[in-house]
Amino acid sequence: MANILVVDDEMGIRELLSEILGDEGHVVTTAENAQQARDVRAQGAPDLVLLDIWMPDTDGVTLLKEWQRDGMLTMPVIMMSGHATIDTAVEATRIGALNFLEKPIALQKLLKAVQQGLTRTSEAIRPMPVYQPRPAPVALEEPATAAAVATAVYAPGSNTGNGVAQSPQVPVQTETAVFGLSFDMPLREARDAFERAYFEHHLVREGGSMTRVAERTGLERTHLYRKLKQLGVEPSKASRKG
């Protein structure tokens, strides 16, 4: 989850980008002009800025120059415009903009540009790794649950020397329940319960990013949204469980 500032004088653009990025698990702040953007930046640097070029008070390139001049261009900035020339895009990049998106903005281009910007931010502030001793092997004495098995599989130190993950020693289930599901349940209910746990697991693992969950599960985003709605899974709530 990242804090993203969207600066655009068109309310429809602000609302659309807020909805898309909010679905990806980000916190979005909006500004309709350069002065509001200055006020937001004065309170602290966001993780990423989407900045429109043509605005009524101060254009985006001028604002970008201000931030660069004052040492406040410490976050990735992606410029947006439906009328800018190539020269304008080149100038913005020279000043310090990370990328340029042409309106109307294609969804995949937007998400890719945002991901690249946030990756650059995380790499810039990534701390040096700290050595920690390997934890003791996970002992599963109780009947296995989906969460316990997932913890054992992904726990640090569960790999062998050749990099191949070893399956935890899970006791063979002789009861009529496994992974928290009863074999006495109707098939439809059991399947729905498993799928609900499956998607919640991936939402937590991918930080609520619908794009990465779709890639991980092999579903189209539209199909994924329908599936989560059918199962009663709310992406924002599921991701916070992690």
Protein Blocks (a to p, Z undefined) as FASTA:
>chain_A
ZZdddddfbfklmmmmmmmmmmnopacdddfbfklmmmmmmnopcfbdcddfbdfklcfk
lmmmmmmmnopambccddddfkbcfklmmmmmmnopabdcdddddfklmmmmmmmmmmmm
mmmmoccddddddddddddfbccdfklmmmmmmpghiacfkopacdddddddfbfbeehi
afkbcfklmmmmmmmmmmmmmmmmnnopaklmmmmnopafklmmmmmmmnopafklmmmm
ZZ
